[in-house]
Amino acid sequence: MADTWQYQLRIAVSAELAERLRGDPAGTSYEPLGDLLRRHNASLKCQFDAFADYVSEAERLVPGDYPLYQWTKDTIEKPEKKARYLRSFTLRVDGEEVYSKALADPLHAELLALVGDTGIESVVKFDTNPANNPQPPTR
């Protein structure tokens, strides 16, 4: 069963780098990251922007059809959470939000090499195994 899990990578960056990357999914404003993303056919999506897009879509359609609508809306309206998620970026590979271990592992290793003085503060690899992830809130 372990071979069936998919993965997602997220990076946390400095506030200064986050400002540059929010409108730059290819990472071209930071050359080492942009080169890495290009080699892996990957792109960035700011977590705050992803949450805001989800809330906007739900409000445009039917919020009740979006189980995480209220939790997500509450989250992005809290200043401390907003600040955190503005500095967090998800990496999409081949346009997908989750991808195989074979794609995630080499990308993860290369991202880890950029952590430090570059503005990239951390790299986290998540898997889709529900046992390793918090479950959605009940409300």
Secondary structure, 3 states (H helix, E strand, C coil): CHHHCCEEEEEEECHHHHHHHCCCCCCCCCHHHHHHHHHCCEEEEEHHHHHHHHHHHHHHCCHHHCCCHHHHHHHHHCHHHHHHHHCEEEEEECCECCECHHHHHHHHHHHHCCECCCCEEEEEEEECCHHHCCCCCCC
